[in-house]
């Protein structure tokens, strides 16, 4: 079957964007600091799928004074070619996200243009490598303003805008920029940090890695590997070790039964994805404490891949109590006895704690968390979920104490840290088409309201006639047909 080809798809996309492009005019007034520095309208930190989609939606809304930065090299942003060790996405192939409901910008259109509709029909799930290739194309075809190898170091209020300190990782130079808004779209763990239990530090680091780290799996060939955790990431790392010829890989699940239900499949409907954040705090807490307490099950394909290897073993109801080294072997103490291993992988996820983020640490005491706004005597006061940021309607930080840091409303979060306030949004492909427009609508509203005096002055100064009167027209174009005057009024 003849395929369309990317060139033809790109022409179709250009045409589609032109159809929905109205209105065409840029509308945000230029802003400068008192020193004459041009101020960005929006700085987006993170050029993964979320940051790119937000930049595109802003440009659709004619907010073009935008910069996207990422500390990674171009083409390596996000998890897909780094610690995401699954070969396929966990979402169904029909999911659409960064395209923001423009069919010719969707992954399916991109794929079919190259491989045809029959190939699409026979494909199971999208490969992670192909998803990364799609995002690279997405960024290129939309000409999004991205600068790579730039790291956000700090930000602070300055006059009525934000002063941002950036590091150029290629030159080791520090750069200062000014912006009205910041969007933190920095990945799944970027509202806290990857977490390993304290017993991990009882043994030298050479004997273990967290699942998020860059692991050289080739050095695990012939070794016995133990993995703590039975979520999707832990199982993907177990399979990667087995594929690298590890002698055996034992996955230790702390719970008595393996989690096989994927509750996040249940919530993938427009009502939940669009309106969850509009629920009151009690309902939001009920839903998310239940969902996050269940953890995320790994897909059926992961289980089948693991069981293809003779060296795969699973132990349920076996938490680790202590670790030690004897004769260059790792001794794992558990309630069911002692196990030995050559290398450990902790698939134990991450914790939400904005005070552990270098760029947020200096402001952490000012930012409202769920523990500051939600009080339910029946709930566990020590629940880790209470450490999630308590966000405003546009994904913005709120003040812990009113009146202490009103500028925080100009910092918008689009990471897993939004989950308690917005459900799966900042780190979810399937929620993106609902979440991104909401965030951008909040930004454009703020920009419009803040400049309302300037817009009113612009309106009063607007004096462009729709057409010229007879005498005016005659001076400019004397040979142009005249409009007859009757009774002092003009009629054509």
DRENTI-370493 format. One record per residue (C-alpha): x, y, z. Coordinates in steps of 0.001 Angstrom, whole numbers, plus 500000, padded with zeros to 6 digits. Example, Ala and Ser with C-alpha at 12.3 -4.5 7.8 and 13.67 -1.06 7.14 Angstrom:
<recs>
512300495500507800513670498940507140
</recs>
This chain:
<recs>
500000500000500000501352503423499044502010505670502034501393509392502187504924510386503164505997512909505798506311515711503244502651515430502269501594515183505923503558518302506752501826520208503960498468519025505275499432520080508801500468523514507562497085523879505855495203522650508930497005525129511181496250527954508780492527527091508902492383527289512715494913530107512989492489533007513383492961535476515039496437536109513697497566539159515627499995539105518530498389540863521465500683540811524506502399544211524931506186544169525110507551544505528621510972545727529768512759545989533085513823549427534276517286548604532916515788548068529471515957544246529420513195542614527342511032540387529526509849536985528317506146536345528575506669532689529496509752530611530308509044526874530055511524524664531887511563521230530271511343520311526590509721516922527008506230516180525774504566518476528321506807521477527761506532521183523981502743520928524062502473523963526353504740525994524038502609525026521039499351525932522768500769529299523852501791530051520274498310529068519072497032531695521492499446534205519893501756534357522895505020534112520960507538535674523347508245532242524825511421530284525520511684526558526299514871525295527970516114521808528785519346520616530371519470517539528100520890517313524623518381517736521819516597514456521158517210513054524649514712515093526652512390513274529025512588509629530088512135507821526777515780507198525861517040507415529433515546505600532422512305504505530703513491500965530072510230499572528745510280499006524981506676500200524561504450502885526049502037501748528728499229503775527154497132502318524317498223503401520842494974505322520312495870507864523001496377511373521718498113514065523726500638516581522367498638516982519143495974518829521179493190517444518975494757518369515616494543515090513650497415515867511251499712516497514235498907513221515985501246510280516404498886508124514343499022510529511388502820510735511669503104506940511786500649506234508953502347508798506717505503506688506895504252503113507273500626503067506136497254502363507689497649498580507575500832498790509619499051500986512131496155498546512397498506495648513123500664497500515670500133496638519320501542499533521340503824502423520471507528501816520977509283504283523297511960504972520679509331505777518069507512508050520509510770509967521027511215510198517246507703511622517007508445514257519655511610515294517791509519515729514614506804517570516563509308520102517883510888520578514454507740520916512338506186523418514764509461525370514999509207525596518773511703527938520499513825525420522430517356525858523763519114522729524999521842522256527595520387525077529679519607524460533344517351526431535649519294527268538809517116529768540649514376532350540347513133535220542483510750538166542250512200541294540638510131544465540279506828543057538950508393540121537059510673537165537798514444537153537647515790533764536562519329532405536823520273529877534141523434527857533529524656527094530037526044523578530428528101523813527232530056526902528261529666526818532072528414530377531908525676531881534037522901533809532331520125535966533757516744536348532051513511538016533097510066536542532581506467537162533559505624533476533913507519530236534564506149526790533773508005523913535434507504520959533089510538519089534323509524515465534511507937512888536710510287513211539696510845516957539578508643517865542548510879515802544807513528513161544244513999509500543495513899507544546728515789504548548075515238503124551586517809503971554252519150500393554312520578500982550824523275503112552428524407500247554649526396498908551695528780500637549227527149502356546255529004500104543816526642497304544811523363499032543961521526501509541756518142503150541721515988502280538722516176505917537574519969505881537269522095505169534228522801501468534730525374499597532674523395496385532345526183494664530424528205494324533625525360492302535155525908489385532762526261486175534756525353487961538016522519487437540482520394490556540657517755491436543249515126494105542545513108495710545333509686496838544156507122495313541841505807498326539980506227499010536295509680500603536591511042497816538818509824495129536416511213496950533381514638497048535034514372493380535932513671492525532284516570494728531147518931492814533456517625489463532197518009490603528589521633491480529436522246487825530428522025488137534180522167484665535685518994485242537683516852488199538667514606488036541700511922490678542104510916491265545724507409492595546268506828493964549756503084493405549510501569489946549926500074490002546437501266491411543143499310494452541992497639493391538742494865495981538506495669499177536618493288501734538180494532504548535969492804502830533062489500503373534845489880507148535065490669507685531388487396509364530482486687513047529780484620513675532887487432512700535231490334514070533216488686517423532575486788518047535808488613516221538617490301519440539757486882521072540208485898518614542922486099519715546541489126518716548593487410515770550286486565514129546968489955514851545465491627513340548516489385510256548448490109509522544806493844510179544798494682508605548151492981505444546910494598505492543484498103506345544674497809503837547504497234501046544991500390501896543060500647501405539311500510497883537932502860496954535137501388496005531758500679492450530655503444492716528046506031493323530797504918490221532696505099488112529542508582489384528678509860488621532195508498485089532109510320484331528870513518484083530932514312481019533017516227483195535473513209485283536482511866484807540009509232486619542026508981486785545831505833488387547287505358489528550871509113489849551368510228493315552476513937493956553044514938494603556656518704495041556333521640494755553920525277493847554453528309492643552508530140489362553154532791487930550838531752490411548104528195489144548253525152491130549338523179489620552207519522490609552204517739490129555529513991489537555258511214488200557523511414484981555481515141484495555870518338485574554170518913485971550442522190486600548611522820488660545518525579490317543502523788493549542657520648495381543744518217497628541903515786499747543887512567500243541951511136502220544841509914505304543000510200508848544279508917511064547042507209514414546633509136517052548584509744520391546899512358521322549530514672518742547934514650520550544589517548522976544191515493525450542167512593525398544665514401525000547982514740528685548809510998529232548324509698525945549748508557527509553042506346529934551115504517527373548949501217525873550091501090522090550411498085519867550914498951519638554614498464523422554830494993523448553252493406520052553856492434518910557328490465515710557809490619514128561277489923510673559840493018510760557622496610509901558500498334513143559512501679511685558430500526510669554962503165511444552337500363512662550079500049515743552259503436516893550924502051517445547424501779521101546392498284522517546777497794524256543433495499526962542133493049526585539246495740527203536617498379524827538050499993527767539869501674527677543273499704529254546099501012531026549188501291529050552390500354532247554254498283534830552353500148538021551624503653536602552004504509535760548382501856536841545908504383536429543060504118532629543394501001532773541204503373533261538278505017529845538806502998527048537197503724523379537863503263520669535237504826517547536756503676514518538744503445516936541666500115518138540256498473514758540869496701515505544164495227518735542793494588517765539162494775513971538902497039512523536187497858515642534203501432516901534332502943513504533562500225511814531533499834511578527779496119510860527865495313513825530129497401516304528155494672517500525799492606518504528833495383519814531063497469521882528630494625524169527451493604524730531069497107525791532058497528528022529014494092529596529513495187530552533012498369532140531694496650534125528945494005535315531402496690536609533765498594538307530955495432540005529696494297541161533132497738542480534082497886544567530901494286545750531006495227549441531245497444549139528177494706547334526268492199550043527118494610552765525982495187550794522787491444550581522203490997554333522637493896555032520289492580552647517624491508554768514638491895552635511532488925553337509161487288550394507414486978552475504216487774556005502943485268558825502450484822560457498969487070563487499446489783561536501246489716558846498583489897561359495726493114562840497017494747559439497103493238557872493990491576560532491765490567558045489070488737555773491494484893555735491004483146558263493288480455557518495849477366559651495286476275562037498044472510562152498719471066564204501520474321564382503384474586560589503755476616558107501767474916555255499940476531552873497532
</recs>
